[in-house]
């Protein structure tokens, strides 16, 4: 998130308050704060968020806390429909919870971390990313594959995109020939790289353990499966299918309109650690 605060530190603040006997409301606000941080991280907005935080002074933060949702949004709240209005309210309640929590912080360090969480919530509201955040929440709640922000057929296409991007999205996931890669951007050094990661393989291994393949459709070859997936107007975020007797995951990423088929064999050799280990 910042040069001296890491995502794990922020999630630890949230995890410290999580308990099995907590109220449904506390579970909702803690979950939203957790997902807000991951949203900033998974969409590659680390540098944008850092710059946003630097632009805030004490008076700006005070105004934000007294009116967590931007005033222009509050003025038009009656025009907001369904999910947008609901998300506005969830953000407001979460900001209220963490504002109170900051006053009860055990240390200056914890207070600083809680302030970063508050800034992340305000960042989403202030930059009017409600729709994008809402879509991200749907992706997470559906148990979909790791979030991606772009897809390319070849590495050359991805390298060109990254080289020409005015503000690379640091550490977001992209697909290259349906393989997951990190976008690595060091703004201080001016470096930009694409690094293959194993996020998908671990995801497939975990999903197969939690929800063993039960194909919703079967095909004799990959071409027929691709045609079926392409023809579906609004596929599920993920579904098991069988192709030539082998299990595949049919995935859909609505934020970029991408559809992909991943063989479960990709997860071979990736073991999922049992809970509590």
Backbone as CSV, one residue per row, in Angstrom:
resi,resn,N_x,N_y,N_z,CA_x,CA_y,CA_z,C_x,C_y,C_z
1,UNK,0.816,-1.201,0.000,0.000,0.000,0.000,0.855,1.259,0.000
2,UNK,1.759,1.342,0.959,2.706,2.448,0.987,4.080,1.852,1.178
3,UNK,5.094,2.693,1.136,6.458,2.196,1.252,6.726,1.568,2.601
4,UNK,5.954,1.924,3.631,6.228,1.392,4.962,5.061,0.629,5.571
5,UNK,3.967,0.506,4.835,2.812,-0.237,5.320,2.430,-1.289,4.281
6,UNK,2.341,-2.531,4.714,2.052,-3.610,3.798,0.628,-4.115,3.994
7,UNK,0.115,-4.752,2.958,-1.247,-5.272,2.999,-1.435,-6.236,4.164
8,UNK,-0.440,-7.057,4.452,-0.546,-8.018,5.547,-0.732,-7.318,6.892
9,UNK,-0.076,-6.169,7.077,-0.232,-5.414,8.323,-1.674,-4.929,8.486
10,UNK,-2.243,-4.454,7.385,-3.606,-3.927,7.426,-4.610,-5.039,7.667
11,UNK,-4.395,-6.192,7.011,-5.315,-7.302,7.201,-5.224,-7.861,8.621
12,UNK,-4.064,-7.720,9.234,-3.906,-8.180,10.616,-4.780,-7.369,11.564
13,UNK,-4.906,-6.069,11.300,-5.783,-5.220,12.118,-7.220,-5.717,12.033
14,UNK,-7.642,-6.102,10.824,-9.000,-6.600,10.632,-9.155,-7.975,11.277
15,UNK,-8.188,-8.856,11.032,-8.263,-10.202,11.586,-8.297,-10.221,13.096
16,UNK,-7.660,-9.238,13.711,-7.627,-9.142,15.176,-9.028,-8.958,15.751
17,UNK,-9.914,-8.347,14.963,-11.269,-8.078,15.438,-12.264,-9.157,15.011
18,UNK,-11.803,-10.103,14.197,-12.710,-11.128,13.675,-12.866,-12.249,14.689
19,UNK,-14.099,-12.677,14.944,-14.333,-13.775,15.870,-15.564,-14.549,15.424
20,UNK,-15.653,-15.799,15.834,-16.766,-16.653,15.437,-18.099,-16.185,16.015
21,UNK,-18.063,-15.518,17.159,-19.305,-15.108,17.805,-19.630,-13.625,17.569
22,UNK,-18.981,-13.009,16.582,-19.252,-11.601,16.307,-20.644,-11.424,15.704
23,UNK,-21.147,-10.206,15.773,-22.471,-9.915,15.219,-22.409,-9.931,13.692
24,UNK,-23.532,-10.193,13.026,-23.565,-10.150,11.558,-23.112,-8.794,11.016
25,UNK,-23.460,-7.710,11.718,-23.073,-6.375,11.261,-21.561,-6.203,11.313
26,UNK,-20.922,-6.690,12.392,-19.469,-6.574,12.477,-18.798,-7.414,11.393
27,UNK,-19.346,-8.579,11.113,-18.792,-9.414,10.042,-18.885,-8.691,8.708
28,UNK,-19.982,-7.980,8.489,-20.157,-7.256,7.221,-19.152,-6.115,7.081
29,UNK,-18.968,-5.335,8.148,-18.074,-4.182,8.024,-16.613,-4.624,7.942
30,UNK,-16.245,-5.647,8.714,-14.872,-6.143,8.632,-14.608,-6.761,7.259
31,UNK,-15.586,-7.484,6.745,-15.429,-8.082,5.427,-15.315,-7.035,4.334
32,UNK,-16.091,-5.962,4.456,-16.025,-4.917,3.437,-14.682,-4.204,3.471
33,UNK,-14.164,-3.942,4.678,-12.853,-3.303,4.797,-11.770,-4.193,4.195
34,UNK,-11.818,-5.486,4.497,-10.866,-6.444,3.919,-10.918,-6.408,2.399
35,UNK,-12.129,-6.454,1.844,-12.271,-6.489,0.394,-11.899,-5.155,-0.250
36,UNK,-12.104,-4.054,0.463,-11.714,-2.741,-0.063,-10.209,-2.668,-0.241
37,UNK,-9.472,-3.182,0.732,-8.011,-3.183,0.631,-7.549,-4.066,-0.529
38,UNK,-8.145,-5.245,-0.650,-7.773,-6.127,-1.747,-8.165,-5.534,-3.100
39,UNK,-9.266,-4.790,-3.139,-9.685,-4.136,-4.377,-8.616,-3.157,-4.855
40,UNK,-8.144,-2.307,-3.952,-7.094,-1.353,-4.306,-5.855,-2.095,-4.795
41,UNK,-5.519,-3.163,-4.104,-4.327,-3.958,-4.418,-4.498,-4.717,-5.737
42,UNK,-5.630,-5.432,-5.891,-5.828,-6.288,-7.066,-6.069,-5.505,-8.347
43,UNK,-6.511,-4.268,-8.235,-6.700,-3.444,-9.429,-5.470,-2.595,-9.738
44,UNK,-4.381,-2.837,-9.012,-3.112,-2.188,-9.329,-3.054,-0.710,-9.011
45,UNK,-3.810,-0.260,-7.999,-3.880,1.173,-7.707,-3.003,1.594,-6.531
46,UNK,-1.963,0.835,-6.272,-1.105,1.147,-5.118,-0.544,2.564,-5.198
47,UNK,0.046,2.923,-6.330,0.635,4.251,-6.444,-0.444,5.346,-6.455
48,UNK,-1.555,5.064,-7.102,-2.631,6.044,-7.123,-3.145,6.299,-5.711
49,UNK,-3.245,5.227,-4.928,-3.709,5.372,-3.549,-2.681,6.105,-2.698
50,UNK,-1.410,5.815,-2.904,-0.368,6.531,-2.164,-0.445,8.022,-2.447
51,UNK,-0.596,8.388,-3.719,-0.685,9.803,-4.089,-1.935,10.436,-3.485
52,UNK,-3.027,9.685,-3.466,-4.269,10.174,-2.868,-4.066,10.461,-1.388
53,UNK,-3.411,9.546,-0.681,-3.186,9.732,0.752,-2.295,10.948,1.026
54,UNK,-1.298,11.146,0.167,-0.409,12.297,0.351,-1.154,13.607,0.148
55,UNK,-2.209,13.568,-0.648,-2.971,14.791,-0.938,-3.912,15.164,0.206
56,UNK,-4.132,14.225,1.124,-5.047,14.488,2.230,-4.324,15.200,3.358
57,UNK,-4.944,16.237,3.901,-4.420,16.865,5.113,-5.443,16.672,6.225
58,UNK,-5.164,17.162,7.391,-6.043,16.923,8.539,-7.447,17.461,8.308
59,UNK,-7.565,18.615,7.661,-8.888,19.192,7.437,-9.684,18.368,6.439
60,UNK,-8.986,17.835,5.421,-9.660,17.000,4.429,-10.174,15.727,5.069
61,UNK,-9.339,15.113,5.918,-9.758,13.884,6.593,-10.933,14.155,7.535
62,UNK,-10.900,15.304,8.231,-11.987,15.643,9.144,-13.288,15.788,8.382
63,UNK,-13.225,16.440,7.222,-14.423,16.602,6.402,-14.928,15.257,5.903
64,UNK,-14.002,14.378,5.560,-14.368,13.047,5.075,-15.070,12.247,6.164
65,UNK,-14.590,12.381,7.402,-15.181,11.617,8.490,-16.561,12.142,8.862
66,UNK,-16.766,13.443,8.739,-18.076,13.992,9.059,-19.077,13.721,7.945
67,UNK,-18.575,13.456,6.737,-19.413,13.102,5.597,-18.683,12.076,4.772
68,UNK,-18.633,10.801,5.214,-17.825,9.772,4.575,-18.090,9.607,3.092
69,UNK,-19.364,9.684,2.680,-19.679,9.604,1.260,-19.607,11.005,0.692
70,UNK,-18.937,11.241,-0.453,-18.826,12.576,-1.022,-20.180,13.269,-1.118
71,UNK,-20.192,14.587,-0.837,-21.447,15.311,-0.764,-22.253,15.214,-2.053
72,UNK,-21.548,15.220,-3.203,-22.281,15.151,-4.468,-23.046,13.833,-4.575
73,UNK,-22.491,12.773,-3.961,-23.188,11.489,-3.973,-24.392,11.526,-3.043
74,UNK,-24.235,12.184,-1.877,-25.341,12.282,-0.933,-26.486,13.102,-1.515
75,UNK,-26.163,14.168,-2.246,-27.193,14.999,-2.844,-28.038,14.213,-3.833
76,UNK,-27.443,13.201,-4.446,-28.136,12.444,-5.476,-28.536,11.051,-5.006
77,UNK,-28.517,10.829,-3.693,-28.745,9.477,-3.200,-30.114,8.939,-3.590
78,UNK,-31.121,9.821,-3.728,-32.444,9.353,-4.098,-32.482,8.815,-5.522
79,UNK,-31.523,9.277,-6.348,-31.474,8.790,-7.722,-30.671,7.497,-7.849
80,UNK,-29.896,7.182,-6.816,-29.092,5.969,-6.880,-30.010,4.761,-6.825
81,UNK,-29.683,3.758,-7.589,-30.539,2.592,-7.667,-29.898,1.393,-7.001
82,UNK,-30.718,0.639,-6.274,-30.376,-0.646,-5.735,-28.984,-0.817,-5.174
83,UNK,-28.132,-1.517,-5.926,-26.825,-1.922,-5.447,-25.934,-0.731,-5.123
84,UNK,-25.976,0.329,-5.929,-25.140,1.502,-5.672,-25.494,2.122,-4.324
85,UNK,-26.793,2.317,-4.085,-27.215,2.911,-2.820,-26.836,2.012,-1.651
86,UNK,-26.992,0.714,-1.836,-26.649,-0.234,-0.777,-25.158,-0.185,-0.468
87,UNK,-24.320,-0.104,-1.501,-22.882,-0.055,-1.290,-22.475,1.247,-0.614
88,UNK,-23.113,2.347,-0.985,-22.850,3.627,-0.320,-23.092,3.492,1.185
89,UNK,-24.198,2.846,1.539,-24.542,2.689,2.943,-23.555,1.772,3.642
90,UNK,-23.146,0.708,2.995,-22.168,-0.210,3.596,-20.828,0.489,3.825
91,UNK,-20.410,1.302,2.874,-19.169,2.051,3.048,-19.284,3.019,4.219
92,UNK,-20.442,3.681,4.327,-20.642,4.646,5.418,-20.552,3.944,6.772
93,UNK,-21.216,2.815,6.909,-21.206,2.094,8.183,-19.808,1.574,8.511
94,UNK,-19.090,1.148,7.495,-17.732,0.641,7.719,-16.804,1.763,8.142
95,UNK,-16.947,2.930,7.536,-16.131,4.079,7.934,-16.449,4.493,9.368
96,UNK,-17.712,4.466,9.748,-18.088,4.816,11.119,-17.460,3.832,12.109
97,UNK,-17.481,2.561,11.770,-16.923,1.524,12.647,-15.430,1.751,12.862
98,UNK,-14.691,2.007,11.776,-13.242,2.151,11.909,-12.841,3.516,12.472
99,UNK,-13.677,4.513,12.308,-13.406,5.798,12.952,-13.462,5.627,14.475
100,UNK,-14.456,4.894,14.951,-14.550,4.613,16.380,-13.394,3.725,16.830
101,UNK,-13.043,2.762,16.004,-11.964,1.843,16.356,-10.628,2.569,16.464
102,UNK,-10.416,3.564,15.611,-9.171,4.328,15.652,-9.013,5.038,16.996
103,UNK,-10.105,5.538,17.540,-10.048,6.232,18.825,-9.701,5.278,19.964
104,UNK,-9.910,3.973,19.739,-9.641,2.974,20.774,-8.381,2.165,20.464
105,UNK,-7.568,2.628,19.529,-6.387,1.877,19.100,-5.433,1.620,20.261
106,UNK,-4.803,0.449,20.239,-3.898,0.060,21.319,-2.560,0.784,21.262
107,UNK,-2.200,1.322,20.086,-0.902,1.973,19.930,-0.972,2.965,18.784
108,UNK,0.052,3.818,18.691,0.118,4.772,17.584,0.216,4.031,16.250
109,UNK,0.974,2.931,16.245,1.119,2.138,15.016,-0.220,1.580,14.561
110,UNK,-1.002,1.047,15.499,-2.310,0.512,15.128,-3.230,1.635,14.649
111,UNK,-3.140,2.790,15.301,-3.936,3.932,14.854,-3.582,4.340,13.447
112,UNK,-2.294,4.278,13.107,-1.847,4.614,11.756,-2.416,3.621,10.743
113,UNK,-2.402,2.344,11.090,-2.920,1.323,10.184,-4.428,1.478,9.980
114,UNK,-5.147,1.777,11.060,-6.589,1.992,10.935,-6.874,3.200,10.052
115,UNK,-6.019,4.230,10.151,-6.203,5.405,9.306,-6.029,5.051,7.827
116,UNK,-5.107,4.150,7.515,-4.929,3.718,6.129,-6.193,3.018,5.630
117,UNK,-6.799,2.187,6.492,-8.047,1.519,6.116,-9.138,2.549,5.844
118,UNK,-9.246,3.551,6.717,-10.225,4.618,6.503,-9.961,5.362,5.197
119,UNK,-8.687,5.619,4.922,-8.331,6.320,3.685,-8.688,5.493,2.455
120,UNK,-8.544,4.161,2.562,-8.895,3.290,1.434,-10.398,3.348,1.155
121,UNK,-11.204,3.356,2.211,-12.655,3.462,2.042,-13.023,4.812,1.430
122,UNK,-12.388,5.869,1.925,-12.646,7.205,1.390,-12.156,7.318,-0.048
123,UNK,-11.054,6.661,-0.362,-10.496,6.652,-1.717,-11.514,6.096,-2.713
124,UNK,-12.144,4.984,-2.360,-13.132,4.378,-3.260,-14.316,5.308,-3.466
125,UNK,-14.801,5.915,-2.367,-15.938,6.830,-2.478,-15.568,8.107,-3.231
126,UNK,-14.429,8.690,-2.865,-14.031,9.970,-3.438,-13.745,9.875,-4.929
127,UNK,-13.194,8.746,-5.369,-12.884,8.566,-6.794,-14.042,7.919,-7.550
128,UNK,-15.179,7.760,-6.850,-16.415,7.242,-7.439,-16.200,5.899,-8.150
129,UNK,-15.581,4.990,-7.432,-15.350,3.651,-7.975,-16.370,2.642,-7.443
130,UNK,-17.559,3.122,-7.135,-18.572,2.244,-6.563,-18.927,1.099,-7.502
131,UNK,-19.083,1.402,-8.769,-19.461,0.343,-9.713,-18.354,-0.700,-9.819
132,UNK,-17.115,-0.229,-9.981,-15.992,-1.161,-10.099,-15.830,-1.982,-8.822
133,UNK,-15.990,-1.341,-7.667,-15.863,-2.046,-6.401,-17.004,-3.050,-6.238
134,UNK,-18.210,-2.650,-6.635,-19.345,-3.564,-6.556,-19.140,-4.797,-7.429
135,UNK,-18.601,-4.599,-8.623,-18.324,-5.729,-9.510,-17.230,-6.620,-8.927
136,UNK,-16.251,-5.987,-8.283,-15.184,-6.758,-7.638,-15.756,-7.610,-6.504
137,UNK,-16.665,-7.040,-5.712,-17.282,-7.789,-4.623,-18.061,-8.989,-5.161
138,UNK,-18.754,-8.810,-6.283,-19.477,-9.925,-6.898,-18.510,-11.023,-7.314
139,UNK,-17.364,-10.617,-7.844,-16.339,-11.574,-8.274,-15.838,-12.385,-7.084
140,UNK,-15.557,-11.700,-5.994,-15.053,-12.367,-4.796,-16.107,-13.294,-4.201
141,UNK,-17.336,-12.794,-4.093,-18.402,-13.577,-3.473,-18.763,-14.807,-4.299
142,UNK,-18.502,-14.761,-5.610,-18.781,-15.905,-6.474,-17.696,-16.972,-6.389
143,UNK,-16.608,-16.670,-5.672,-15.506,-17.622,-5.590,-14.804,-17.793,-6.921
144,UNK,-14.774,-16.738,-7.711,-14.215,-16.781,-9.058,-12.690,-16.849,-9.035
145,UNK,-12.057,-17.148,-10.173,-10.589,-17.179,-10.237,-10.000,-15.823,-9.866
146,UNK,-8.713,-15.778,-9.525,-8.072,-14.509,-9.173,-8.397,-13.402,-10.176
147,UNK,-8.636,-12.218,-9.665,-9.068,-11.069,-10.465,-7.981,-10.652,-11.455
148,UNK,-8.392,-10.305,-12.670,-7.449,-9.809,-13.675,-7.953,-8.483,-14.233
149,UNK,-7.019,-7.676,-14.751,-7.418,-6.375,-15.299,-7.194,-6.277,-16.807
150,UNK,-6.593,-7.315,-17.424,-6.387,-7.310,-18.872,-5.996,-8.709,-19.325
151,UNK,-6.206,-8.989,-20.616,-5.837,-10.283,-21.189,-5.198,-10.071,-22.548
152,UNK,-4.160,-10.849,-22.825,-3.424,-10.732,-24.078,-3.166,-12.115,-24.666
153,UNK,-3.131,-12.177,-25.990,-2.864,-13.439,-26.653,-1.408,-13.832,-26.619
154,UNK,-0.518,-12.838,-26.647,0.915,-13.125,-26.669,1.655,-12.219,-25.693
155,UNK,2.857,-12.635,-25.343,3.671,-11.806,-24.449,4.050,-10.492,-25.127
156,UNK,4.267,-10.536,-26.438,4.624,-9.316,-27.164,3.526,-8.260,-27.036
157,UNK,2.266,-8.699,-27.141,1.158,-7.765,-26.974,1.148,-7.175,-25.564
158,UNK,1.396,-8.025,-24.584,1.402,-7.564,-23.197,2.554,-6.597,-22.946
159,UNK,3.733,-6.890,-23.487,4.892,-6.017,-23.319,4.637,-4.649,-23.953
160,UNK,4.008,-4.644,-25.114,3.686,-3.377,-25.775,2.707,-2.568,-24.943
161,UNK,1.676,-3.235,-24.443,0.693,-2.558,-23.583,1.367,-1.961,-22.349
162,UNK,2.215,-2.761,-21.704,2.872,-2.291,-20.487,3.833,-1.149,-20.780
163,UNK,4.578,-1.254,-21.887,5.538,-0.212,-22.225,4.880,1.114,-22.553
164,UNK,3.659,1.060,-23.106,2.963,2.290,-23.515,1.993,2.818,-22.461
165,UNK,1.798,2.052,-21.392,0.810,2.457,-20.388,1.316,3.695,-19.647
166,UNK,0.489,4.747,-19.572,0.949,5.978,-18.899,1.110,5.819,-17.393
167,UNK,0.379,4.872,-16.814,0.437,4.678,-15.357,0.209,3.203,-15.052
168,UNK,1.243,2.357,-15.206,1.081,0.910,-15.021,0.451,0.547,-13.687
169,UNK,-0.406,-0.464,-13.735,-1.149,-0.884,-12.564,-0.324,-1.895,-11.778
170,UNK,0.413,-1.403,-10.827,1.405,-2.202,-10.124,0.806,-3.393,-9.396
171,UNK,1.351,-4.556,-9.686,1.070,-5.824,-9.040,-0.326,-6.362,-9.301
172,UNK,-1.011,-5.842,-10.312,-2.284,-6.436,-10.721,-1.997,-7.687,-11.549
173,UNK,-2.994,-8.548,-11.663,-2.883,-9.735,-12.503,-3.343,-9.454,-13.919
174,UNK,-2.610,-9.978,-14.901,-3.054,-10.000,-16.291,-2.887,-11.421,-16.815
175,UNK,-3.619,-11.740,-17.880,-3.483,-13.035,-18.532,-2.674,-12.876,-19.814
176,UNK,-1.753,-13.792,-20.026,-1.022,-13.869,-21.286,-1.170,-15.297,-21.776
177,UNK,-1.909,-15.466,-22.888,-2.215,-16.805,-23.397,-2.818,-17.668,-22.291
178,UNK,-3.717,-17.047,-21.521,-4.420,-17.712,-20.414,-3.494,-18.205,-19.310
179,UNK,-2.377,-17.549,-19.130,-1.482,-17.797,-17.997,-1.386,-16.515,-17.171
180,UNK,-1.447,-16.676,-15.866,-1.436,-15.508,-14.987,-0.036,-14.903,-14.861
181,UNK,0.005,-13.557,-14.904,1.249,-12.814,-14.730,0.993,-11.596,-13.844
182,UNK,1.988,-11.249,-13.027,1.959,-10.010,-12.257,2.490,-8.867,-13.102
183,UNK,1.863,-7.705,-12.965,2.430,-6.473,-13.505,3.272,-5.862,-12.401
184,UNK,4.571,-5.768,-12.624,5.481,-5.220,-11.618,5.999,-3.869,-12.100
185,UNK,5.698,-2.841,-11.345,6.089,-1.479,-11.723,6.761,-0.794,-10.547
186,UNK,8.013,-0.431,-10.721,8.747,0.335,-9.710,8.841,1.767,-10.221
187,UNK,8.019,2.629,-9.660,7.949,4.001,-10.158,9.238,4.757,-9.924
188,UNK,9.898,4.494,-8.790,11.125,5.212,-8.480,12.250,4.834,-9.446
189,UNK,12.349,3.563,-9.769,13.411,3.107,-10.665,13.008,3.140,-12.142
190,UNK,11.704,3.310,-12.377,11.238,3.378,-13.754,11.202,2.033,-14.456
191,UNK,11.142,0.927,-13.695,11.131,-0.399,-14.303,9.711,-0.938,-14.427
192,UNK,9.501,-1.723,-15.488,8.210,-2.359,-15.738,8.485,-3.801,-16.185
193,UNK,7.842,-4.755,-15.502,8.083,-6.149,-15.843,6.801,-6.959,-15.733
194,UNK,6.789,-8.086,-16.414,5.703,-9.050,-16.321,6.289,-10.351,-15.791
195,UNK,5.697,-10.847,-14.705,6.260,-12.032,-14.051,5.180,-13.101,-13.925
196,UNK,5.469,-14.301,-14.461,4.508,-15.401,-14.365,4.310,-15.803,-12.914
197,UNK,3.046,-15.965,-12.512,2.776,-16.423,-11.151,1.932,-17.698,-11.172
198,UNK,1.751,-18.304,-10.011,1.040,-19.576,-9.904,-0.321,-19.423,-9.221
199,UNK,-0.849,-18.224,-9.227,-2.117,-17.981,-8.545,-3.232,-18.892,-9.064
200,UNK,-3.303,-19.076,-10.375,-4.365,-19.892,-10.951,-4.222,-21.358,-10.555
201,UNK,-2.997,-21.856,-10.570,-2.774,-23.248,-10.228,-3.213,-23.545,-8.790
202,UNK,-2.863,-22.639,-7.880,-3.275,-22.816,-6.492,-4.792,-22.695,-6.354
203,UNK,-5.373,-21.788,-7.092,-6.826,-21.619,-7.059,-7.524,-22.894,-7.528
204,UNK,-7.060,-23.463,-8.633,-7.675,-24.679,-9.165,-7.556,-25.833,-8.171
205,UNK,-6.399,-25.964,-7.547,-6.196,-27.035,-6.574,-7.147,-26.882,-5.396
206,UNK,-7.298,-25.655,-4.911,-8.180,-25.395,-3.772,-9.638,-25.605,-4.152
207,UNK,-10.027,-25.121,-5.343,-11.414,-25.259,-5.782,-11.781,-26.727,-5.963
208,UNK,-10.886,-27.498,-6.562,-11.164,-28.925,-6.787,-11.330,-29.673,-5.471
209,UNK,-10.644,-29.220,-4.437,-10.777,-29.849,-3.128,-12.083,-29.467,-2.464
210,UNK,-12.445,-28.172,-2.573,-13.648,-27.684,-1.899,-14.918,-28.015,-2.667
211,UNK,-14.832,-27.973,-4.004,-15.990,-28.267,-4.850,-15.538,-29.157,-6.001
212,UNK,-15.424,-30.452,-5.748,-14.938,-31.393,-6.759,-15.708,-31.260,-8.074
213,UNK,-15.021,-31.461,-9.199,-15.651,-31.298,-10.506,-16.954,-32.088,-10.670
214,UNK,-17.966,-31.388,-11.095,-19.264,-31.961,-11.450,-19.712,-31.224,-12.706
215,UNK,-19.214,-31.640,-13.882,-19.385,-30.868,-15.118,-20.829,-30.528,-15.439
216,UNK,-21.025,-29.268,-15.847,-22.354,-28.828,-16.272,-22.578,-29.106,-17.745
217,UNK,-21.499,-29.431,-18.470,-21.588,-29.748,-19.899,-20.369,-30.568,-20.297
218,UNK,-20.518,-31.367,-21.348,-19.417,-32.202,-21.830,-19.218,-31.987,-23.329
219,UNK,-17.955,-32.001,-23.750,-17.608,-31.775,-25.148,-16.533,-32.763,-25.570
220,UNK,-16.536,-33.063,-26.853,-15.539,-34.010,-27.353,-14.215,-33.331,-27.641
221,UNK,-14.238,-32.014,-27.890,-12.992,-31.310,-28.201,-13.034,-29.873,-27.691
222,UNK,-11.871,-29.245,-27.651,-11.734,-27.892,-27.117,-12.491,-26.869,-27.955
223,UNK,-12.501,-27.040,-29.271,-13.166,-26.084,-30.158,-14.661,-25.992,-29.844
224,UNK,-15.301,-27.146,-29.639,-16.729,-27.135,-29.316,-16.980,-26.447,-27.973
225,UNK,-16.086,-26.703,-27.011,-16.237,-26.074,-25.697,-16.066,-24.561,-25.797
226,UNK,-15.102,-24.109,-26.559,-14.879,-22.670,-26.730,-16.073,-22.008,-27.404
227,UNK,-16.655,-22.683,-28.399,-17.831,-22.134,-29.089,-19.013,-22.037,-28.133
228,UNK,-19.182,-23.067,-27.293,-20.264,-23.045,-26.304,-20.092,-21.894,-25.324
229,UNK,-18.880,-21.713,-24.817,-18.629,-20.658,-23.838,-18.810,-19.277,-24.459
230,UNK,-18.350,-19.125,-25.694,-18.462,-17.836,-26.381,-19.908,-17.473,-26.661
231,UNK,-20.737,-18.481,-26.914,-22.135,-18.223,-27.294,-23.018,-17.871,-26.106
232,UNK,-22.563,-18.150,-24.896,-23.388,-17.874,-23.723,-23.390,-16.369,-23.451
233,UNK,-24.587,-15.747,-23.373,-24.640,-14.285,-23.214,-24.048,-13.781,-21.894
234,UNK,-24.253,-14.515,-20.822,-23.740,-14.095,-19.508,-23.395,-15.346,-18.704
235,UNK,-22.215,-15.914,-18.950,-21.840,-17.148,-18.250,-21.678,-16.933,-16.752
236,UNK,-21.697,-18.045,-16.029,-21.351,-17.985,-14.616,-19.883,-17.601,-14.495
237,UNK,-19.489,-17.041,-13.345,-18.081,-16.661,-13.156,-17.165,-17.871,-13.309
238,UNK,-17.670,-19.051,-12.926,-16.900,-20.274,-13.119,-17.841,-21.470,-13.130
239,UNK,-17.435,-22.507,-13.848,-18.204,-23.750,-13.891,-17.287,-24.863,-14.386
240,UNK,-17.509,-26.063,-13.878,-16.752,-27.221,-14.353,-17.382,-27.748,-15.642
241,UNK,-16.543,-28.085,-16.613,-16.986,-28.754,-17.832,-16.021,-29.903,-18.115
242,UNK,-16.457,-30.809,-18.975,-15.614,-31.932,-19.367,-15.296,-31.818,-20.846
243,UNK,-14.007,-31.933,-21.186,-13.570,-31.855,-22.580,-12.706,-33.072,-22.874
244,UNK,-13.207,-33.922,-23.766,-12.468,-35.138,-24.092,-12.195,-35.999,-22.876
245,UNK,-13.112,-35.987,-21.922,-12.953,-36.785,-20.720,-12.102,-36.139,-19.642
246,UNK,-11.597,-34.933,-19.877,-10.775,-34.237,-18.893,-11.549,-33.061,-18.306
247,UNK,-11.360,-32.824,-17.009,-12.041,-31.722,-16.338,-11.376,-30.385,-16.649
248,UNK,-12.209,-29.406,-16.964,-11.761,-28.036,-17.232,-12.607,-27.071,-16.409
249,UNK,-12.030,-25.911,-16.128,-12.789,-24.828,-15.513,-13.119,-23.808,-16.593
250,UNK,-14.408,-23.534,-16.769,-14.844,-22.473,-17.673,-14.977,-21.200,-16.843
251,UNK,-14.189,-20.194,-17.157,-14.154,-18.958,-16.358,-14.607,-17.766,-17.188
252,UNK,-15.235,-16.822,-16.501,-15.715,-15.605,-17.153,-15.317,-14.399,-16.304
253,UNK,-14.701,-13.410,-16.947,-14.259,-12.185,-16.285,-15.052,-11.016,-16.892
254,UNK,-16.209,-10.681,-16.321,-17.057,-9.645,-16.931,-16.433,-8.259,-16.976
255,UNK,-15.482,-7.968,-16.084,-14.887,-6.621,-16.091,-14.117,-6.337,-17.372
256,UNK,-13.622,-7.402,-18.044,-12.926,-7.208,-19.322,-13.550,-8.043,-20.438
257,UNK,-14.671,-8.702,-20.154,-15.367,-9.487,-21.161,-14.583,-10.692,-21.653
258,UNK,-13.748,-11.261,-20.798,-12.895,-12.381,-21.232,-13.445,-13.718,-20.732
259,UNK,-13.336,-14.752,-21.587,-13.760,-16.107,-21.253,-12.582,-17.040,-21.473
260,UNK,-12.406,-17.998,-20.576,-11.246,-18.878,-20.672,-11.595,-20.278,-20.197
261,UNK,-10.846,-21.250,-20.696,-10.983,-22.641,-20.288,-9.635,-23.102,-19.746
262,UNK,-9.631,-23.569,-18.505,-8.393,-24.001,-17.861,-8.474,-25.485,-17.517
263,UNK,-7.548,-26.296,-17.990,-7.559,-27.720,-17.606,-7.191,-27.880,-16.134
264,UNK,-7.919,-28.726,-15.446,-7.624,-28.971,-14.037,-6.224,-29.558,-13.864
265,UNK,-5.702,-30.181,-14.905,-4.359,-30.757,-14.829,-3.290,-29.712,-14.537
266,UNK,-3.605,-28.428,-14.755,-2.673,-27.362,-14.414,-2.334,-27.377,-12.931
267,UNK,-3.257,-27.861,-12.121,-3.066,-27.840,-10.671,-2.318,-29.065,-10.168
268,UNK,-1.936,-29.961,-11.057,-1.235,-31.171,-10.634,0.061,-30.813,-9.889
269,UNK,0.224,-31.387,-8.728,1.425,-31.120,-7.941,1.264,-29.967,-6.962
270,UNK,0.130,-29.278,-7.005,-0.103,-28.166,-6.069,-1.041,-28.651,-4.977
271,UNK,-0.505,-28.800,-3.790,-1.298,-29.296,-2.677,-1.859,-28.139,-1.861
272,UNK,-3.073,-28.330,-1.394,-3.715,-27.324,-0.555,-3.532,-27.722,0.896
273,UNK,-2.982,-26.802,1.687,-2.767,-27.099,3.102,-4.102,-27.143,3.826
274,UNK,-4.271,-28.128,4.699,-5.531,-28.207,5.463,-5.674,-27.006,6.380
275,UNK,-6.911,-26.609,6.657,-7.168,-25.459,7.535,-6.588,-25.717,8.916
276,UNK,-5.980,-24.652,9.467,-5.399,-24.743,10.797,-3.997,-25.240,10.838
277,UNK,-3.425,-25.562,9.649,-2.034,-26.069,9.631,-1.064,-24.923,9.663
